[in-house]
């Protein structure tokens, strides 16, 4: 799971243009000025592509933090 967490941080850092070291358990949408609605969709698409998964619209709406993304991704990977 550590590898998954590292990869999620890298994807988030690239899309949101932040240092991956800033992305921790408490990192949320308000912590990155670039995390607007367009970059939110880009972030979801990048995570889906990186991990070969698809999220529902409800899940996309819940992805407001690193912790939420990690939780939803773990559930999606476990069900694959």
N, CA, C and O atoms as a DFTB+ gen file, in Angstrom:
320 C
 N C O
     1  1       0.818      -1.201       0.000
     2  2       0.000       0.000       0.000
     3  2       0.859       1.261       0.000
     4  3       0.418       2.303      -0.485
     5  1       2.065       1.184       0.531
     6  2       2.957       2.345       0.541
     7  2       3.260       2.819      -0.876
     8  3       3.377       4.020      -1.119
     9  1       3.385       1.892      -1.797
    10  2       3.644       2.252      -3.194
    11  2       2.448       2.986      -3.793
    12  3       2.617       3.949      -4.539
    13  1       1.251       2.533      -3.468
    14  2       0.028       3.191      -3.943
    15  2      -0.029       4.615      -3.394
    16  3      -0.326       5.553      -4.133
    17  1       0.250       4.779      -2.113
    18  2       0.227       6.108      -1.504
    19  2       1.246       7.031      -2.154
    20  3       0.954       8.199      -2.411
    21  1       2.432       6.516      -2.419
    22  2       3.472       7.322      -3.078
    23  2       3.002       7.754      -4.462
    24  3       3.181       8.908      -4.854
    25  1       2.399       6.823      -5.201
    26  2       1.953       7.132      -6.550
    27  2       0.797       8.141      -6.536
    28  3       0.734       9.023      -7.393
    29  1      -0.111       8.014      -5.570
    30  2      -1.209       8.982      -5.454
    31  2      -0.636      10.369      -5.192
    32  3      -1.068      11.344      -5.805
    33  1       0.328      10.462      -4.291
    34  2       0.961      11.759      -4.000
    35  2       1.619      12.337      -5.256
    36  3       1.510      13.535      -5.521
    37  1       2.290      11.500      -6.015
    38  2       2.954      11.974      -7.236
    39  2       1.940      12.497      -8.249
    40  3       2.151      13.549      -8.853
    41  1       0.846      11.769      -8.436
    42  2      -0.190      12.204      -9.373
    43  2      -0.798      13.522      -8.903
    44  3      -0.969      14.450      -9.693
    45  1      -1.124      13.600      -7.613
    46  2      -1.701      14.832      -7.081
    47  2      -0.726      15.996      -7.240
    48  3      -1.127      17.087      -7.644
    49  1       0.538      15.773      -6.930
    50  2       1.543      16.832      -7.028
    51  2       1.664      17.337      -8.458
    52  3       1.768      18.540      -8.695
    53  1       1.651      16.416      -9.400
    54  2       1.789      16.819     -10.806
    55  2       0.575      17.620     -11.277
    56  3       0.726      18.692     -11.862
    57  1      -0.611      17.106     -11.026
    58  2      -1.830      17.771     -11.500
    59  2      -2.043      19.108     -10.796
    60  3      -2.414      20.098     -11.426
    61  1      -1.804      19.129      -9.479
    62  2      -2.082      20.336      -8.696
    63  2      -0.897      21.291      -8.605
    64  3      -1.008      22.379      -8.039
    65  1       0.241      20.875      -9.170
    66  2       1.455      21.689      -9.191
    67  2       1.882      22.091      -7.783
    68  3       2.119      23.265      -7.499
    69  1       1.976      21.081      -6.900
    70  2       2.469      21.284      -5.544
    71  2       3.582      20.278      -5.279
    72  3       3.711      19.279      -5.987
    73  1       4.370      20.545      -4.269
    74  2       5.430      19.632      -3.860
    75  2       4.783      18.401      -3.223
    76  3       3.959      18.534      -2.319
    77  1       5.150      17.215      -3.685
    78  2       4.571      15.969      -3.166
    79  2       4.764      15.836      -1.664
    80  3       3.965      15.183      -0.993
    81  1       5.814      16.446      -1.129
    82  2       6.063      16.367       0.314
    83  2       5.012      17.119       1.127
    84  3       4.858      16.867       2.322
    85  1       4.289      18.037       0.492
    86  2       3.210      18.768       1.174
    87  2       1.959      17.914       1.339
    88  3       1.098      18.218       2.166
    89  1       1.862      16.853       0.557
    90  2       0.648      16.048       0.533
    91  2       0.722      14.975       1.604
    92  3       1.449      13.989       1.485
    93  1      -0.054      15.200       2.652
    94  2      -0.120      14.262       3.765
    95  2      -1.565      13.979       4.106
    96  3      -2.473      14.368       3.371
    97  1      -1.774      13.316       5.199
    98  2      -3.103      12.876       5.624
    99  2      -4.114      14.013       5.684
   100  3      -5.292      13.807       5.393
   101  1      -3.667      15.211       6.059
   102  2      -4.580      16.346       6.224
   103  2      -4.733      17.204       4.958
   104  3      -5.529      18.143       4.947
   105  1      -3.993      16.898       3.914
   106  2      -4.015      17.705       2.685
   107  2      -5.406      17.615       2.048
   108  3      -5.925      16.527       1.798
   109  1      -5.992      18.786       1.795
   110  2      -7.345      18.834       1.237
   111  2      -7.440      19.919       0.170
   112  3      -6.501      20.681      -0.061
   113  1      -8.586      19.962      -0.462
   114  2      -8.816      20.864      -1.590
   115  2      -8.423      22.309      -1.279
   116  3      -7.869      22.985      -2.146
   117  1      -8.687      22.790      -0.097
   118  2      -8.367      24.162       0.273
   119  2      -6.881      24.437       0.438
   120  3      -6.475      25.595       0.542
   121  1      -6.066      23.394       0.464
   122  2      -4.621      23.553       0.653
   123  2      -3.861      23.822      -0.642
   124  3      -2.674      24.143      -0.610
   125  1      -4.534      23.692      -1.767
   126  2      -3.888      23.914      -3.063
   127  2      -4.742      24.883      -3.874
   128  3      -5.829      24.515      -4.320
   129  1      -4.273      26.114      -4.075
   130  2      -5.049      27.093      -4.838
   131  2      -5.419      26.597      -6.247
   132  3      -6.429      27.018      -6.811
   133  1      -4.606      25.713      -6.799
   134  2      -4.870      25.212      -8.147
   135  2      -5.942      24.128      -8.180
   136  3      -6.347      23.701      -9.261
   137  1      -6.412      23.671      -7.007
   138  2      -7.409      22.594      -6.953
   139  2      -8.795      23.192      -7.182
   140  3      -9.605      23.298      -6.261
   141  1      -9.042      23.577      -8.417
   142  2     -10.340      24.108      -8.807
   143  2     -11.149      22.990      -9.469
   144  3     -10.710      21.840      -9.489
   145  1     -12.317      23.316     -10.008
   146  2     -13.189      22.272     -10.564
   147  2     -12.553      21.580     -11.770
   148  3     -12.699      20.368     -11.928
   149  1     -11.857      22.325     -12.614
   150  2     -11.216      21.716     -13.781
   151  2     -10.085      20.786     -13.346
   152  3      -9.994      19.658     -13.830
   153  1      -9.237      21.240     -12.453
   154  2      -8.139      20.387     -11.994
   155  2      -8.643      19.217     -11.159
   156  3      -7.979      18.183     -11.083
   157  1      -9.797      19.363     -10.538
   158  2     -10.389      18.236      -9.816
   159  2     -10.686      17.111     -10.810
   160  3     -10.366      15.950     -10.557
   161  1     -11.294      17.462     -11.928
   162  2     -11.599      16.454     -12.955
   163  2     -10.323      15.885     -13.564
   164  3     -10.245      14.687     -13.837
   165  1      -9.328      16.735     -13.777
   166  2      -8.039      16.251     -14.288
   167  2      -7.391      15.294     -13.297
   168  3      -6.805      14.286     -13.692
   169  1      -7.497      15.609     -12.012
   170  2      -6.928      14.760     -10.967
   171  2      -7.604      13.391     -10.954
   172  3      -6.931      12.362     -10.910
   173  1      -8.925      13.384     -10.992
   174  2      -9.659      12.119     -10.999
   175  2      -9.271      11.295     -12.222
   176  3      -9.009      10.098     -12.106
   177  1      -9.234      11.921     -13.383
   178  2      -8.873      11.203     -14.606
   179  2      -7.455      10.647     -14.525
   180  3      -7.204       9.527     -14.969
   181  1      -6.532      11.415     -13.965
   182  2      -5.145      10.961     -13.845
   183  2      -5.032       9.770     -12.891
   184  3      -4.269       8.839     -13.146
   185  1      -5.786       9.802     -11.800
   186  2      -5.768       8.680     -10.860
   187  2      -6.404       7.452     -11.495
   188  3      -5.892       6.341     -11.354
   189  1      -7.512       7.646     -12.191
   190  2      -8.143       6.520     -12.876
   191  2      -7.191       5.886     -13.884
   192  3      -7.096       4.662     -13.972
   193  1      -6.496       6.709     -14.632
   194  2      -5.548       6.194     -15.625
   195  2      -4.359       5.495     -14.970
   196  3      -3.943       4.423     -15.408
   197  1      -3.823       6.097     -13.937
   198  2      -2.643       5.536     -13.275
   199  2      -2.920       4.173     -12.644
   200  3      -2.040       3.312     -12.603
   201  1      -4.149       3.979     -12.151
   202  2      -4.467       2.753     -11.429
   203  2      -5.415       1.826     -12.177
   204  3      -5.737       0.743     -11.688
   205  1      -5.865       2.240     -13.358
   206  2      -6.752       1.386     -14.153
   207  2      -8.099       1.148     -13.487
   208  3      -8.633       0.040     -13.533
   209  1      -8.646       2.188     -12.869
   210  2      -9.934       2.087     -12.188
   211  2     -10.870       3.171     -12.714
   212  3     -10.445       4.083     -13.423
   213  1     -12.157       3.057     -12.356
   214  2     -13.140       4.087     -12.671
   215  2     -13.938       4.378     -11.413
   216  3     -14.289       3.462     -10.669
   217  1     -14.224       5.646     -11.176
   218  2     -14.995       6.064     -10.019
   219  2     -16.384       6.503     -10.446
   220  3     -16.583       6.970     -11.568
   221  1     -17.342       6.351      -9.545
   222  2     -18.699       6.826      -9.801
   223  2     -18.731       8.342      -9.601
   224  3     -17.799       8.923      -9.044
   225  1     -19.797       8.966     -10.055
   226  2     -19.930      10.416      -9.865
   227  2     -19.997      10.757      -8.381
   228  3     -19.463      11.785      -7.962
   229  1     -20.641       9.915      -7.584
   230  2     -20.692      10.137      -6.138
   231  2     -19.284      10.122      -5.557
   232  3     -18.933      10.985      -4.752
   233  1     -18.479       9.145      -5.964
   234  2     -17.108       9.047      -5.464
   235  2     -16.276      10.253      -5.900
   236  3     -15.481      10.779      -5.122
   237  1     -16.464      10.683      -7.140
   238  2     -15.738      11.859      -7.631
   239  2     -16.049      13.066      -6.757
   240  3     -15.158      13.859      -6.454
   241  1     -17.301      13.208      -6.353
   242  2     -17.700      14.310      -5.484
   243  2     -17.113      14.224      -4.087
   244  3     -16.962      15.242      -3.412
   245  1     -16.780      13.016      -3.648
   246  2     -16.217      12.811      -2.311
   247  2     -14.708      13.031      -2.273
   248  3     -14.136      13.117      -1.187
   249  1     -14.061      13.123      -3.404
   250  2     -12.601      13.189      -3.471
   251  2     -12.099      14.597      -3.176
   252  3     -11.551      15.265      -4.053
   253  1     -12.290      15.041      -1.942
   254  2     -11.946      16.399      -1.545
   255  2     -10.646      16.489      -0.755
   256  3     -10.241      17.574      -0.338
   257  1      -9.984      15.331      -0.547
   258  2      -8.745      15.330       0.232
   259  2      -7.900      14.124      -0.168
   260  3      -8.378      13.185      -0.805
   261  1      -6.634      14.182       0.227
   262  2      -5.751      13.033      -0.004
   263  2      -6.301      11.803       0.702
   264  3      -6.307      10.715       0.126
   265  1      -6.762      11.954       1.933
   266  2      -7.281      10.821       2.708
   267  2      -8.496      10.199       2.015
   268  3      -8.607       8.975       1.944
   269  1      -9.398      11.024       1.509
   270  2     -10.591      10.513       0.826
   271  2     -10.209       9.799      -0.463
   272  3     -10.752       8.740      -0.777
   273  1      -9.272      10.381      -1.208
   274  2      -8.826       9.751      -2.449
   275  2      -8.199       8.401      -2.151
   276  3      -8.488       7.412      -2.824
   277  1      -7.342       8.361      -1.143
   278  2      -6.685       7.110      -0.774
   279  2      -7.702       6.055      -0.355
   280  3      -7.598       4.895      -0.754
   281  1      -8.682       6.456       0.446
   282  2      -9.722       5.529       0.911
   283  2     -10.554       4.987      -0.253
   284  3     -10.782       3.781      -0.347
   285  1     -11.001       5.871      -1.132
   286  2     -11.809       5.446      -2.269
   287  2     -11.012       4.571      -3.233
   288  3     -11.534       3.597      -3.777
   289  1      -9.767       4.919      -3.435
   290  2      -8.905       4.133      -4.323
   291  2      -8.662       2.739      -3.731
   292  3      -8.709       1.744      -4.454
   293  1      -8.405       2.668      -2.438
   294  2      -8.177       1.369      -1.788
   295  2      -9.405       0.468      -1.936
   296  3      -9.277      -0.728      -2.195
   297  1     -10.586       1.048      -1.771
   298  2     -11.826       0.277      -1.919
   299  2     -11.991      -0.198      -3.355
   300  3     -12.423      -1.325      -3.595
   301  1     -11.648       0.656      -4.304
   302  2     -11.795       0.310      -5.722
   303  2     -10.794      -0.791      -6.103
   304  3     -11.139      -1.722      -6.830
   305  1      -9.578      -0.681      -5.618
   306  2      -8.551      -1.693      -5.912
   307  2      -8.943      -3.031      -5.278
   308  3      -8.769      -4.083      -5.893
   309  1      -9.468      -2.993      -4.060
   310  2      -9.838      -4.217      -3.356
   311  2     -10.983      -4.952      -4.068
   312  3     -11.070      -6.179      -4.017
   313  1     -11.854      -4.187      -4.728
   314  2     -12.998      -4.814      -5.399
   315  2     -12.667      -5.257      -6.821
   316  3     -13.498      -5.866      -7.495
   317  1     -11.458      -4.951      -7.275
   318  2     -11.082      -5.314      -8.662
   319  2     -10.653      -6.765      -8.752
   320  3     -10.305      -7.240      -9.833
